[in-house]
Amino acid sequence: MSAMYSTPIARNRFSQQRFPVALRGLMEERRLSYRQLAYKTKLSAGYLNHLTKGTRPVPADPVISVIAESLKDEEAHSCHL
């Protein structure tokens, strides 16, 4: 397994438990609402809600990348406040 896939979420890609918990936790940590993250990612707030509830499957890599970049940008922004 490559280093790129060292996180618990990536190792267990199809887990319906880890991705929703991680996404919800990161949103809470960065104090982002569904609407705020939806605006940043261009995904619907409803879809993001389904992802955090585990009622939708773990998204494809491009969607995960968009979410991750938005969360990373928010982390960098909050560090400068």
N, C-alpha and C positions, 0 to 999 in steps of 0.2 A: 504494500500500500504506500502510495507516495505521500510526501509531507503535505501536499495540498489538501489531502483528505484526512487530516489529523483530528479535526473537531468531532465531538460525539455526534453532532447532527449529520455531518457528512459521512461518517462511518456507517451510520444506520439510516441511510437516505430515505427508506420507505417507512420509517417509524411514524406513526400518526400521533405519537405522544411527544416526541422531542421538539419537532419543528414548531408546533403551535405554542408550546411553553416558552421556547427561546424567543420567538417573535414577540409574543405578548410581554415578556420580561424586558426585552430591548426597547420596546415602545414605552413601557412604563419608566424605565431608567432614563430615557431621553425626554420624558413627559410629552410624548406625541400622541395626539388623538388619531382616530382612524381617518378623519377628514384631512388632517395635516399630512399624514403619511400618504394618503391617496393623492393629494395635490403634488407632493414631491415625486411620487412614482408613476403618476398617470394611470394608476390602477383604481378601481372603484373602492370606496370605503366598505361597501357590502362584501366585496371579495376578500378584502383584508380581514374583515370581521370573521368570515368563514374560515380563513386560514388560521386565525388565532383560536378558534373554537375546535379545529380539527375536523370540520365537516366537509372540507375539500381536501383532496390529496396534496401532498408536498408538491409545490410547483416545479416547473422545468428550470433548468440552469439559468436561462436568460432572465426569467422572472426573479429568481433568487438574487441574481447579480444586481438587478435594478433596486430591489429592496435593500440589499446590503450596502450599495453605494449611497442610497438615501439615508440610511441609518448611520453610516460612517461620516457622511457630510454633517449630519446633525450633531454627532459626537464632537467633531472638530469645532463646530460653531459654538457649542455649549462650553467648550474648554476656554474660549476666548472671552467669555462674559465676565 
